[in-house]
Amino acid sequence: MNFIKRFFSAAKQEVSESDNLEKMDTQPENSEPTEKRASESEVERFADEPPAPRTVLHAPVLSENIFPEKSEEILIKAQPSPTGDQCMFTVNRTLMNGHSWYFGSFESASGSALAESLFSLDDVETILVCEATITITRKDKTLIDWVPLAKEIGIAIRTAMKEGGHLISEEITSSMPSEEDIRSGIQKVIDEEVNPGVAGHGGQINLLAVKGNSVTIQMGGGCQGCSAADLTLKQGIHTSFRKAVPQVGAIFDETDHSAGLNPYFS
């Protein structure tokens, strides 16, 4: 608990600047050209728009317009986070049905062909697989341009999928805990460690939902709209959750930070 209190006290003093959101398509090199060359990565910059809310990258249900229907090719859409340290790759294939998994190191990827292939890239730090999405955190936080690495990631994903085998190891999928076990473990760490740590700043963390081994939380009080919320979430809450419940996968933040007590997106 003392670690959490020290962390949140330090995090409150840091303010990160949001970078312009970039969107890319990482198409296979041998794709046939359509209205635009499918082999070229596209980057759309919205320099004049206000920064997007700082939330964890989600793994949304694929919409009808993301990919062509019934495509036989492996298609990938890349979307960097506003802070630039992460990028979510949406694939037109299911990678992990109904569950998610966090790979924090190369050693944790043993037996999972997809993670092993991605960790072979020098700048990949962590990997989060959630149904049809892969969220990559890069080692070099000073780089904003994801295009070069995104091309390498696209190749690695396609290679792993085409070679067959277990994208996620059988040991992981067969030992998945129940939703109730995940819920009780996360609620316990919120009650005993996280909320006592943020209470000094008038903050509160609530557990909204558990689906499979993915959890959704919401920040309230002083944490809602706090300029250090992104840092608090990624380095404080994530660390506490994964330490207490190692099997937890994706951690989603449903907080509306623009409506907080100290909003910095309005």
C-alpha positions as CSV (number, residue, x, y, z in Angstrom):
1,M,0.0,0.0,0.0
2,N,2.9,2.3,0.7
3,F,4.2,1.8,-2.8
4,I,0.9,2.7,-4.3
5,K,0.7,5.9,-2.1
6,R,4.2,6.9,-3.1
7,F,3.5,6.2,-6.8
8,F,0.3,8.2,-6.9
9,S,1.8,11.1,-5.1
10,A,4.7,11.3,-7.6
11,A,2.4,10.7,-10.6
12,K,0.2,13.6,-9.6
13,Q,3.1,16.0,-10.4
14,E,3.7,14.7,-13.9
15,V,1.8,16.0,-17.0
16,S,2.1,14.2,-20.3
17,E,1.4,16.0,-23.6
18,S,-0.9,14.2,-26.1
19,D,0.6,13.7,-29.5
20,N,-1.4,13.8,-32.7
21,L,-3.3,10.6,-33.4
22,E,-2.0,8.5,-36.4
23,K,-3.8,5.8,-38.3
24,M,-2.2,3.3,-40.5
25,D,-3.0,0.3,-42.7
26,T,-0.3,-2.4,-42.6
27,Q,-1.2,-4.4,-45.8
28,P,0.7,-7.3,-47.2
29,E,3.3,-6.4,-49.7
30,N,1.8,-8.5,-52.5
31,S,-1.7,-7.1,-52.2
32,E,-3.4,-6.0,-55.4
33,P,-3.9,-2.2,-55.7
34,T,-7.4,-0.8,-55.1
35,E,-8.4,2.8,-55.0
36,K,-5.2,3.4,-52.9
37,R,-2.1,1.2,-52.9
38,A,-2.7,-1.4,-50.2
39,S,1.0,-2.0,-49.7
40,E,1.6,1.6,-48.6
41,S,1.1,2.7,-44.9
42,E,-1.2,5.6,-44.6
43,V,-0.9,8.2,-41.9
44,E,-3.6,10.7,-41.2
45,R,-2.6,13.6,-38.9
46,F,-5.1,15.8,-37.2
47,A,-2.9,18.6,-36.0
48,D,-5.7,21.1,-35.4
49,E,-7.9,18.8,-33.3
50,P,-7.9,18.7,-29.5
51,P,-6.1,15.8,-27.9
52,A,-8.1,12.6,-27.5
53,P,-9.1,11.3,-24.0
54,R,-6.3,9.3,-22.4
55,T,-7.7,5.9,-22.1
56,V,-6.3,2.4,-22.5
57,L,-6.5,1.2,-26.1
58,H,-9.7,-0.8,-26.5
59,A,-10.4,-3.9,-28.5
60,P,-13.7,-3.0,-30.2
61,V,-15.9,-5.4,-32.1
62,L,-14.9,-5.1,-35.7
63,S,-17.2,-2.8,-37.6
64,E,-18.5,-3.5,-41.1
65,N,-16.4,-0.8,-42.7
66,I,-13.0,-1.7,-41.3
67,F,-12.2,-4.5,-43.7
68,P,-13.7,-5.8,-47.0
69,E,-16.1,-8.6,-46.3
70,K,-14.9,-12.2,-46.8
71,S,-11.4,-11.2,-47.6
72,E,-9.0,-14.2,-48.0
73,E,-6.0,-12.0,-47.2
74,I,-4.8,-11.2,-43.7
75,L,-5.6,-7.5,-43.3
76,I,-4.4,-5.3,-40.5
77,K,-5.3,-1.8,-39.3
78,A,-2.8,0.1,-37.1
79,Q,-3.9,2.8,-34.7
80,P,-1.2,4.5,-32.4
81,S,-2.3,5.8,-29.0
82,P,-2.5,9.5,-28.4
83,T,0.6,9.3,-26.2
84,G,2.5,7.5,-28.9
85,D,4.0,4.7,-26.7
86,Q,1.4,2.1,-27.8
87,C,-0.1,1.0,-31.1
88,M,-3.2,-1.3,-31.5
89,F,-3.3,-3.6,-34.5
90,T,-6.7,-4.9,-35.5
91,V,-6.7,-8.0,-37.6
92,N,-9.6,-9.4,-39.8
93,R,-9.1,-12.7,-38.0
94,T,-9.9,-13.9,-34.4
95,L,-6.6,-14.3,-32.6
96,M,-7.9,-15.3,-29.1
97,N,-11.6,-16.1,-28.8
98,G,-13.4,-14.6,-25.8
99,H,-10.2,-13.9,-23.8
100,S,-7.1,-11.8,-23.8
101,W,-3.5,-12.2,-22.7
102,Y,-0.7,-9.9,-21.6
103,F,2.9,-10.9,-22.6
104,G,5.3,-8.8,-20.5
105,S,8.5,-10.4,-21.7
106,F,10.0,-12.7,-24.3
107,E,10.1,-15.5,-21.7
108,S,6.4,-15.3,-21.2
109,A,5.8,-15.9,-25.0
110,S,7.1,-19.5,-24.9
111,G,4.8,-21.7,-26.8
112,S,2.8,-18.8,-28.3
113,A,3.9,-18.4,-31.9
114,L,2.3,-15.0,-32.4
115,A,4.1,-13.4,-29.4
116,E,7.4,-15.2,-30.2
117,S,7.3,-13.7,-33.7
118,L,6.6,-10.2,-32.4
119,F,9.2,-10.3,-29.7
120,S,11.8,-11.1,-32.3
121,L,11.5,-7.4,-33.2
122,D,14.0,-5.2,-31.3
123,D,11.7,-2.4,-30.3
124,V,8.8,-4.5,-29.0
125,E,8.5,-4.3,-25.2
126,T,5.1,-5.8,-24.3
127,I,2.2,-7.4,-26.2
128,L,-1.5,-7.6,-25.3
129,V,-3.6,-9.9,-27.4
130,C,-7.4,-9.4,-27.1
131,E,-9.7,-11.3,-29.5
132,A,-8.9,-9.7,-32.9
133,T,-6.5,-7.0,-31.7
134,I,-2.8,-6.8,-30.7
135,T,-1.6,-3.8,-28.7
136,I,2.2,-3.3,-28.8
137,T,4.2,-1.1,-26.4
138,R,7.5,-0.1,-27.8
139,K,10.8,0.2,-25.9
140,D,11.9,3.5,-27.3
141,K,9.3,6.0,-25.9
142,T,11.0,8.9,-27.7
143,L,9.9,7.8,-31.1
144,I,6.5,8.9,-32.3
145,D,6.5,7.6,-35.9
146,W,5.1,4.1,-35.9
147,V,5.2,3.5,-39.6
148,P,8.6,1.7,-39.8
149,L,7.9,-0.6,-36.8
150,A,4.3,-1.1,-37.9
151,K,5.5,-2.6,-41.2
152,E,7.7,-5.1,-39.4
153,I,4.9,-5.9,-37.0
154,G,2.5,-6.6,-39.9
155,I,4.9,-9.0,-41.5
156,A,5.5,-10.8,-38.1
157,I,1.7,-11.2,-37.5
158,R,1.1,-12.6,-41.0
159,T,4.1,-14.9,-40.8
160,A,2.9,-16.4,-37.5
161,M,-0.7,-16.8,-38.8
162,K,0.4,-18.4,-42.1
163,E,2.8,-20.9,-40.5
164,G,0.0,-22.3,-38.4
165,G,0.6,-23.8,-34.9
166,H,-0.7,-22.3,-31.7
167,L,-0.9,-18.5,-31.8
168,I,-1.4,-18.6,-28.1
169,S,0.0,-21.5,-26.1
170,E,-2.3,-24.3,-25.0
171,E,-1.0,-23.9,-21.5
172,I,-2.4,-20.4,-21.4
173,T,-5.8,-21.2,-22.9
174,S,-6.4,-24.3,-20.9
175,S,-5.6,-22.7,-17.5
176,M,-7.8,-19.7,-17.9
177,P,-9.4,-18.8,-14.6
178,S,-13.2,-18.1,-14.2
179,E,-14.7,-14.7,-14.4
180,E,-15.6,-14.9,-10.8
181,D,-12.0,-15.6,-9.7
182,I,-10.8,-12.6,-11.8
183,R,-13.5,-10.4,-10.3
184,S,-12.9,-11.3,-6.7
185,G,-9.1,-10.9,-7.1
186,I,-9.3,-7.5,-8.8
187,Q,-11.9,-6.2,-6.4
188,K,-9.7,-7.2,-3.5
189,V,-6.7,-5.3,-4.8
190,I,-8.9,-2.3,-5.5
191,D,-10.3,-2.3,-2.0
192,E,-7.1,-3.1,-0.1
193,E,-4.4,-1.4,-2.2
194,V,-5.5,0.9,-5.0
195,N,-8.3,2.9,-3.5
196,P,-6.4,3.6,-0.2
197,G,-3.5,4.8,-2.4
198,V,-5.5,7.3,-4.4
199,A,-7.8,8.4,-1.5
200,G,-5.3,11.0,-0.5
201,H,-6.0,12.8,-3.8
202,G,-9.8,12.4,-3.6
203,G,-9.7,9.6,-6.2
204,Q,-11.5,6.3,-6.5
205,I,-11.3,3.3,-8.8
206,N,-14.4,1.2,-9.5
207,L,-14.6,-2.2,-11.2
208,L,-17.3,-2.0,-13.8
209,A,-17.2,-5.4,-15.6
210,V,-15.3,-8.6,-16.1
211,K,-15.5,-10.4,-19.5
212,G,-13.4,-13.6,-19.7
213,N,-10.2,-12.4,-18.1
214,S,-10.5,-8.8,-19.3
215,V,-11.6,-6.1,-16.8
216,T,-13.1,-2.7,-17.2
217,I,-12.6,0.0,-14.6
218,Q,-13.7,3.6,-14.1
219,M,-11.9,6.4,-12.4
220,G,-13.8,8.8,-10.2
221,G,-13.2,11.8,-7.9
222,G,-9.8,13.4,-8.2
223,C,-8.6,10.7,-10.7
224,Q,-11.3,11.7,-13.3
225,G,-9.8,14.4,-15.4
226,C,-6.4,14.3,-13.6
227,S,-3.5,15.2,-15.9
228,A,-1.6,12.2,-14.5
229,A,-4.4,9.7,-15.1
230,D,-2.7,8.0,-18.0
231,L,0.5,7.5,-16.0
232,T,-1.5,6.4,-13.0
233,L,-3.4,3.8,-15.0
234,K,-0.5,2.3,-16.9
235,Q,2.2,2.3,-14.2
236,G,0.2,2.1,-11.0
237,I,-3.1,0.3,-11.5
238,H,-1.9,-2.1,-14.2
239,T,1.1,-3.1,-12.0
240,S,-1.1,-3.7,-9.0
241,F,-3.7,-5.7,-10.9
242,R,-1.2,-7.9,-12.7
243,K,0.8,-8.5,-9.5
244,A,-2.3,-9.6,-7.6
245,V,-4.0,-11.5,-10.5
246,P,-1.3,-12.6,-13.0
247,Q,-4.0,-14.1,-15.3
248,V,-5.7,-10.8,-16.0
249,G,-5.6,-9.8,-19.6
250,A,-6.8,-6.5,-21.0
251,I,-7.6,-3.6,-18.7
252,F,-10.0,-1.1,-20.1
253,D,-10.7,2.4,-18.8
254,E,-14.2,3.7,-19.4
255,T,-13.6,7.0,-17.6
256,D,-14.9,10.2,-19.2
257,H,-12.0,12.4,-18.2
258,S,-13.4,15.5,-19.9
259,A,-16.2,15.5,-17.3
260,G,-13.9,15.2,-14.3
261,L,-13.5,17.6,-11.3
262,N,-10.3,18.9,-13.0
263,P,-10.9,18.3,-16.7
264,Y,-7.9,18.9,-19.0
265,F,-9.6,17.9,-22.3
266,S,-12.4,20.5,-22.3
